[in-house]
Amino acid sequence: MLTQRKSSVFVLLIAINLFCSLSTEGFVCPPTDELNPCTCTVTTWSDVPRSPSPRRPEIEEGYINCLGEDVTQSNIDSIISAVRQVNNDTLILRDLQIARTGLTSINLTSVLGGELEHFSVTDNSNLSGIVGPPLSSLTLDPEDGIILIEAYDVDLSRNILDDEGLSTTLKYFEPTSVFYWNLARNRVRGDGGLEGELLPGLSNFTSLRYLGLNSNRVKRVRGAQLRKNRNLHEIELESNELMEVGDNSFDLEAYDDEESDFFSIYLRNNNLTETHLSPSGLKGTKRRAEVDLTDNFFTTIPQSLFLEFLEENQTNSLDFERNQIQCDPRVEWLKERRGDFENRVRAPCANDPGKTVFTSQLVDS
C-alpha cells in the first residue's frame, strides 16, 4: 500500500481504504467529517510513478478501494455519494476496486454515470450477482440516452458469477467504452447467450480488445459467437471444459482498429483432441492469428482441420507443445511443406523425443 509523503489512507469499518487525489479536473476528497470515522487527505501524488489513461489522459488520479470482509453495500454507497458531493456530482476515477469482501451481491446504482479507467470487483468468494435498478427506471440523457457506467478496463475475476449473473452485469456498462473484460475464475458456461453470442449481450461490446475467460466452465465455442466483437485481439479460454470448437468459432467481422490486426486464441489445458475441432473451426479470423493448443491431448494434426487456417494468412501459427503428437505418416503433409510451416507450427513428437513433425524420421516410415 502506498504510504509516506502525502499519501492517502482511509479506513472505514476497519476494511475500507479510500485513496483520493487531485486530477486536472479538480478531483477532491470529501471532508473528514463527511466520512466519519474515515480520515481523508488530498495529495497530488507527485512522487508516485503513473501514466495517463489511454482513453482519458486527464484521469491520472482518484482511487476508491473497498477491501475486506467487513465491507457492506452501505459502505460502498456512502463513500461514492460523498465523493460525488464534493466533485459536482461527478464520479471520474482512475480505479474503483471492491475486493475480498463477504458480499453475495453488489448493487451498481451509485456507480451509474461514472467514468472509470479501471473497474475491479475481484476475489469475492461469495459474490454471485452484480445488479442494479431496472433499465427502464434509469435517468435519460438528452444526447446519450440511458446513463450507464463507462469503464475502459473491467476486471470481475475470481468471484462465483455464472452466465445469468453476467448477463445482468453487462447491461450496466456502456458497450463502446469497454476495451478489456477479465472474467477469469468464475462459473461461466458460455451457453446462456442468444444464437450468435457467447454470453448474453456480449455482441454489443464492439470495442472489446481482450476477453479473459480462463478457468471457467465453458464447454463449447461455435457459430461465429464472437463475430460482432470485431476488434477482439485476444481471447483466453485456458483451463475450461471445452468439448467443441465448432464451425467458424473465431470468424470475426473486419476490424476497424489497427491493433486488432493480430488475434491470439488461447485454448490451453482443455483436454481437447482432434475430434473436438470442426474442419472450419479456425476459419475466417480475417487477420493474423496464433492459436495456443498446449497442454491438450492431440495425437495427430489432421490436414483437414489445420491446412486452410495455415494458408489463410502467411503468419498464422499453431502451438501443440505438451500434447501427445505421434510422428507418423499422418503428419507427413506438414513435413512436405517444411519451408512454409516449420516456423509457424510447434509440434514435438511424443513417440520420438527431441524431434518434431518436421525432423522425425518416423514421419517418413
C-alpha positions in Angstrom: 0.0 0.0 0.0 1.3 3.5 -0.8 2.3 5.4 2.2 4.8 8.1 3.1 4.8 11.7 1.8 1.2 13.0 1.5 -0.3 9.5 1.0 -4.0 9.0 1.3 -5.2 6.3 3.6 -8.8 5.9 4.6 -10.3 3.3 7.0 -14.0 2.6 7.1 -15.2 -0.1 9.4 -11.7 -1.5 9.6 -11.5 -2.8 6.0 -12.3 0.1 3.6 -9.5 2.1 2.1 -10.1 5.2 0.0 -7.3 6.7 -2.0 -8.0 10.2 -3.3 -6.0 12.8 -5.2 -6.2 15.9 -7.3 -6.5 15.5 -11.1 -6.6 18.0 -13.8 -10.4 18.0 -13.5 -10.0 19.0 -9.8 -10.9 15.7 -8.2 -11.0 16.3 -4.4 -11.8 14.1 -1.3 -14.8 14.7 0.9 -14.0 16.5 4.3 -13.2 14.2 7.1 -16.5 14.9 8.9 -18.5 13.7 6.0 -16.9 10.2 6.1 -16.6 9.8 9.9 -14.9 7.7 11.1 -12.7 7.9 8.0 -9.8 10.3 7.6 -9.1 11.9 4.2 -6.3 14.0 2.8 -5.7 15.4 -0.6 -2.5 14.9 -2.5 -1.1 15.4 -6.0 0.9 12.2 -5.5 3.8 13.8 -7.3 6.1 11.2 -6.0 4.1 8.2 -7.4 5.0 6.9 -10.9 1.9 6.8 -13.0 0.8 7.1 -16.6 -2.3 8.8 -18.1 -5.3 6.8 -19.2 -5.1 5.9 -22.8 -8.8 6.9 -23.2 -8.9 9.9 -20.8 -5.5 11.4 -20.3 -6.9 13.7 -17.6 -7.7 10.7 -15.4 -4.4 10.3 -13.6 -5.6 10.0 -10.1 -8.6 9.3 -8.0 -9.0 5.9 -6.3 -11.6 4.2 -4.2 -10.7 0.9 -2.7 -13.2 -1.1 -0.7 -11.4 -4.1 0.7 -12.1 -6.7 3.3 -14.7 -9.0 4.9 -16.4 -6.1 6.8 -17.3 -4.1 3.7 -21.1 -3.6 3.2 -23.2 -2.2 0.4 -23.9 0.8 2.6 -20.2 1.5 3.0 -19.6 1.5 -0.8 -22.6 3.7 -1.5 -21.7 6.2 1.3 -18.2 6.7 0.0 -19.3 7.1 -3.6 -22.0 9.5 -2.6 -19.6 11.6 -0.5 -17.1 11.8 -3.4 -19.8 12.9 -5.8 -21.0 15.6 -3.4 -17.6 17.4 -3.4 -17.0 16.8 -7.2 -20.1 18.5 -8.6 -22.0 15.2 -8.6 -19.4 13.5 -10.9 -17.6 10.3 -10.5 -14.4 10.3 -12.5 -11.9 7.8 -11.2 -8.7 6.0 -12.1 -9.7 3.0 -10.1 -12.7 1.6 -8.2 -11.9 -1.6 -6.5 -14.1 -3.9 -4.4 -12.2 -7.0 -3.3 -12.1 -9.7 -0.7 -15.5 -8.9 0.7 -18.1 -11.2 2.1 -20.8 -9.8 -0.1 -23.1 -12.1 -2.1 -24.2 -9.4 -4.5 -23.2 -5.8 -5.3 -25.6 -3.1 -6.5 -24.2 -0.7 -9.0 -26.8 2.1 -8.7 -24.4 4.5 -7.1 -21.8 4.0 -9.8 -24.1 4.7 -12.8 -22.9 7.6 -14.8 -19.4 7.2 -13.6 -16.3 7.3 -15.8 -13.6 4.9 -14.7 -10.3 3.8 -16.0 -10.4 0.6 -14.0 -13.5 -1.1 -12.5 -12.4 -4.0 -10.4 -14.6 -6.4 -8.4 -12.4 -9.4 -7.6 -11.7 -12.1 -5.1 -15.1 -12.1 -3.6 -15.7 -15.8 -2.8 -19.4 -15.4 -2.2 -20.3 -13.0 -5.0 -22.8 -14.4 -7.4 -24.6 -11.3 -8.6 -23.8 -7.7 -9.7 -27.1 -5.9 -10.0 -28.7 -2.5 -10.4 -32.0 -0.9 -11.0 -34.4 -1.8 -13.9 -33.0 -0.2 -17.1 -36.5 1.4 -17.7 -36.1 3.4 -14.5 -32.7 4.9 -15.3 -32.1 8.6 -15.9 -32.1 9.5 -19.6 -29.6 12.0 -21.1 -31.0 14.1 -24.0 -27.9 13.2 -26.1 -26.6 9.9 -24.8 -29.7 8.1 -23.7 -29.5 5.9 -20.6 -26.8 6.9 -18.2 -24.5 3.8 -17.8 -21.1 3.1 -16.4 -18.2 4.0 -18.7 -15.1 1.8 -17.9 -12.1 1.1 -20.0 -10.9 -2.0 -18.1 -13.4 -4.2 -16.3 -12.0 -7.0 -14.0 -14.6 -9.3 -12.5 -12.2 -12.2 -11.9 -12.2 -14.7 -9.0 -15.9 -14.5 -8.0 -18.6 -17.1 -8.5 -20.5 -15.3 -11.3 -22.4 -17.5 -13.8 -24.0 -16.8 -17.1 -27.1 -15.3 -15.5 -25.2 -13.1 -13.2 -23.0 -11.8 -16.0 -26.0 -11.1 -18.3 -27.3 -8.7 -15.7 -23.9 -7.1 -15.2 -23.3 -6.4 -18.8 -26.4 -4.2 -19.1 -25.0 -1.5 -16.9 -21.8 -0.8 -18.9 -21.6 1.4 -21.9 -20.6 -1.2 -24.5 -18.3 1.1 -26.6 -16.3 2.1 -23.6 -15.1 -1.3 -22.5 -11.8 -2.5 -24.1 -10.8 -5.2 -21.5 -13.1 -7.8 -19.8 -11.4 -10.2 -17.3 -13.9 -12.9 -16.2 -11.4 -15.5 -15.2 -12.1 -18.0 -12.4 -15.8 -17.7 -12.2 -18.6 -20.2 -13.2 -19.2 -19.1 -16.7 -20.5 -21.8 -19.0 -20.9 -19.7 -22.2 -24.2 -21.3 -23.2 -26.6 -18.7 -21.9 -26.4 -16.4 -24.8 -28.7 -16.0 -27.8 -27.8 -17.6 -31.1 -24.6 -15.9 -32.2 -23.5 -14.9 -28.7 -21.1 -16.5 -26.3 -22.6 -14.5 -23.4 -25.9 -12.6 -23.3 -25.2 -9.0 -24.5 -21.5 -9.6 -25.3 -22.0 -8.9 -29.0 -22.8 -5.2 -28.2 -19.2 -4.7 -27.0 -17.7 -3.9 -30.4 -14.7 -2.1 -28.9 -13.6 -5.1 -26.9 -9.9 -5.9 -27.3 -9.4 -8.6 -24.6 -11.8 -11.2 -23.2 -10.5 -13.3 -20.3 -12.5 -16.5 -19.7 -9.8 -18.8 -18.4 -10.6 -21.2 -15.5 -14.4 -21.2 -16.1 -16.8 -23.9 -17.3 -17.1 -23.1 -21.0 -17.9 -26.3 -22.9 -18.2 -25.1 -26.5 -17.5 -22.2 -28.8 -19.3 -22.2 -32.1 -21.3 -20.4 -34.8 -19.4 -17.2 -35.0 -20.5 -16.3 -31.5 -17.7 -13.6 -31.3 -18.4 -12.2 -34.8 -19.6 -8.8 -33.6 -16.6 -8.3 -31.4 -14.7 -7.3 -34.4 -11.8 -5.6 -32.6 -11.0 -8.5 -30.3 -7.4 -9.4 -30.5 -7.0 -11.7 -27.5 -9.3 -14.3 -26.0 -8.3 -16.6 -23.2 -10.2 -19.9 -22.8 -7.5 -21.7 -20.9 -8.5 -24.4 -18.3 -12.1 -24.7 -19.2 -14.2 -27.8 -20.1 -14.1 -27.3 -23.9 -15.5 -30.2 -25.8 -16.4 -28.4 -29.0 -14.7 -25.8 -31.2 -17.5 -25.6 -33.9 -17.7 -24.1 -37.3 -16.4 -20.6 -37.7 -15.9 -20.2 -33.9 -13.5 -17.3 -34.4 -15.0 -15.8 -37.5 -14.9 -12.0 -36.8 -16.2 -9.1 -38.8 -13.5 -6.9 -40.3 -11.7 -4.9 -37.6 -11.7 -1.1 -37.5 -8.7 -0.7 -35.2 -5.1 -1.5 -36.5 -4.2 -3.1 -33.1 -6.7 -5.8 -33.9 -4.8 -7.0 -37.0 -3.5 -9.8 -34.8 -5.6 -12.3 -32.9 -4.3 -14.5 -30.1 -6.6 -17.5 -29.2 -5.6 -19.4 -26.1 -7.1 -22.9 -25.8 -4.6 -24.4 -23.4 -5.3 -27.1 -20.9 -8.8 -28.2 -22.1 -8.4 -31.9 -22.7 -9.0 -31.2 -26.4 -8.3 -33.7 -29.1 -8.5 -33.6 -32.9 -12.1 -35.0 -32.6 -13.3 -31.8 -30.8 -12.5 -29.4 -33.7 -14.7 -28.7 -36.7 -12.9 -28.6 -40.1 -13.8 -24.9 -40.2 -13.4 -24.2 -36.5 -10.4 -21.9 -37.0 -11.5 -20.5 -40.3 -12.3 -16.8 -41.0 -10.3 -14.8 -38.4 -9.7 -12.2 -41.2 -6.4 -11.2 -39.5 -3.1 -12.7 -38.5 -3.8 -15.3 -35.8 -2.0 -17.6 -33.4 -3.7 -20.5 -31.7 -2.3 -21.9 -28.5 -3.3 -25.6 -28.0 -0.6 -26.5 -25.5 -1.4 -29.0 -22.7 -4.1 -30.8 -24.5 -4.4 -34.3 -25.9 -3.9 -34.1 -29.6 -2.4 -37.3 -31.0 -2.1 -36.0 -34.6 -2.5 -32.8 -36.7 -5.1 -33.6 -39.4 -4.6 -31.7 -42.7 -8.4 -31.3 -42.9 -8.5 -29.3 -39.7 -5.5 -27.0 -40.0 -4.3 -26.6 -43.6 -6.8 -24.0 -44.5 -6.1 -22.0 -41.4 -2.3 -22.0 -42.1 -2.9 -21.0 -45.7 -5.4 -18.3 -44.9 -2.6 -16.0 -43.7 1.1 -16.4 -44.2 1.8 -15.7 -40.5 -0.9 -17.8 -38.8 0.6 -20.2 -36.2 -0.2 -23.2 -34.1 1.3 -24.5 -30.9 1.0 -28.1 -29.9 3.6 -28.2 -27.1 2.9 -30.8 -24.4 0.4 -32.8 -26.4 0.7 -36.5 -27.5 1.5 -35.9 -31.1 2.5 -39.2 -32.8 5.1 -38.6 -35.6 3.9 -40.9 -38.3 2.8 -40.6 -41.9 -0.4 -38.8 -40.8 1.6 -35.6 -40.3 3.6 -36.0 -43.5 1.7 -33.1 -45.1 3.4 -30.8 -42.7 6.9 -32.1 -43.3 6.4 -31.9 -47.1 5.9 -28.2 -46.7 8.6 -27.7 -44.1 9.7 -24.4 -45.6 6.2 -22.9 -45.3 5.2 -24.2 -41.9 8.2 -25.1 -39.7 8.5 -21.6 -38.1 4.7 -21.5 -37.6 3.8 -24.9 -36.2 5.3 -26.1 -32.9 4.7 -29.8 -32.7 7.1 -32.0 -30.7 6.9 -35.8 -31.1 5.6 -37.8 -28.2 6.9 -41.0 -29.8 10.3 -39.6 -30.8 11.8 -37.4 -28.0 13.7 -34.4 -29.1 12.2 -34.5 -32.6 9.4 -32.6 -34.2 7.0 -33.4 -37.0 9.5 -31.7 -39.3 12.6 -33.5 -38.1 11.4 -37.0 -37.2 12.3 -39.9 -39.5 9.2 -41.7 -38.3 7.1 -39.4 -40.3 8.5 -40.9 -43.5 8.1 -44.6 -42.5 
